Amino acid sequence: MDPTASGVILSDDAANGIHFDAPAGIPTSEHLYANALGRNYLFEHTFANMAGQIRYSCSVDVTYSTKWEEAQDDLPGEDGEMIPQDPLPQTGSFDKTYNFELTPREYAYWQIDQLSVYRIDRAQMENYALPGGAVTLYPNNYTSPAVELANSTVVEEHVVPHETGTISFTPEVVDGGDREPGPSDVDDLADLKGLAETQTQDPKVQNDRLVFNGQTIMNDTVSTKTGPVPGRIPDPQGIGGEVLYQSQLMINRGLHNQANTISSGTIYYPMLPENVQGRGDQVYPINGINTVTVHTPVVNYSLLPDDNRPFDQRMVPDYTRTVLILDRPFTVHFTESGQHLNIPGYGNRNYAKYTQNKRILFPFGVFQEGQYYPENTWIYIPVGTPSMTFTLPTWVNEGDYTIQTQSWAINAPSDAADLCEKNLNGNLANYCASESFNVGVVGRLFDFRIWDIGDFRFEQVFRTGTGNLGHSTAMYYTGGNDENGTPTALSGQTQWHLPVR
């Protein structure tokens, strides 16, 4: 009656295409399978050996033939003497009844006092990660045990006494001599009892009948005196892993991360209708089901290459920050690949499947394919897009800034704002992987031409001859303005009050 029930809720590798260790972590939108194990049936029974005696009370009526000689009176003779007469032969009969007990006849048969056989009906397993929190497993390719039963508690239906029948007995003629004999003159009790004992056989007996899965456990063949000893219902066997099994149980994509969620389960064994004093349907817990950790991973190893370094015209460049040049494009590389936790199914791989969105925030306005985004506006990069190119407007002020990128998991709460972690959401409480770039925004000077100079030492460099007038001086500058609205100078250079281009 012990099903030794156990179960697992693990990663459905066939459906996922990758192996996860569900107790350590499995993402939402992936699949689980549930499998319960137990015995293919349960049973309990009590077989009683019913033993007793049959007592025979016999009554035999015997008719005896009798004979005797009846004396005759003397007859007077001619001389006056009495002449004796021969006795007169007589015949007759009388009846005598004999009552006696035979030796008791022993008997024994087997009776089913109690029998319950149980089949598997279903198993139910519960866990936070299962669809709806629970799954019911119905048996696959399972054959219920089959029972044939005949049972009675009435002794007369199990034991048939052997009738003694008519005794064939011919008594001798009873000779009474000179008187008529009577019942007291004969005693054939011993002979009659001997005859009755001889022709009274042992009784016939019949067990209850029990056939289990085609195997006769209790044989109801009619036997003499003693019924055959019953066998035993075979011990149940453990069911295979495919019987109580269901796969492709998808974890709801919106389910929040949660560690070591508790599993529980129940297995149901209803009783077969062929029972004797059965205890009814049985329910057992499924023990030892593993926990499941729901953890949807995202990574963010976005990069901002320092491609604009050749255009940095500062006398003392800052190599601790990526340089961005006004009016020049720059590209942010932002894929969904990278290193996550070093557990099965995670590691270094692509996590686009679990990424809800990617976004980038600039503390200054930018252009992207002709569209302008103001400063501090989240710009969404489509999942699967490995990079995006932006252009820095000319009016952005020079200085140091920090750019932020975020990658959000598909199960992020709607009110999640600060649940970010650098590069990967290794902590289950976080649903975002973040990265940031420290940049320096720098203007540039181009098409710089000097047509004249006030230093006459260089007069002949810029003038066609001595005393000739020089041309107007021009400078083209791309850069920001200071707090007074004046164009900022290049590092280490003279400040020019020239139109900004």
Helices and strands as residue ranges (DSSP letters): E 6-11, H 13-16, E 31-37, E 41-54, E 57-70, E 75-76, E 82-83, E 88-101, E 105-119, E 122-126, G 131-133, E 134-137, E 147-150, G 155-157, E 159-160, E 174-175, G 183-185, H 189-198, E 204-205, E 209-212, E 215-218, E 223-224, E 244-250, E 258-261, E 264-269, E 282-285, E 292-294, G 309-311, E 322-325, E 329-333, E 337-339, E 348-350, G 352-354, E 355-361, E 366-368, E 371-373, E 378-381, E 387-391, E 399-409, E 420-422, E 432-442, E 444-449, G 456-458, H 459-462, E 474-478
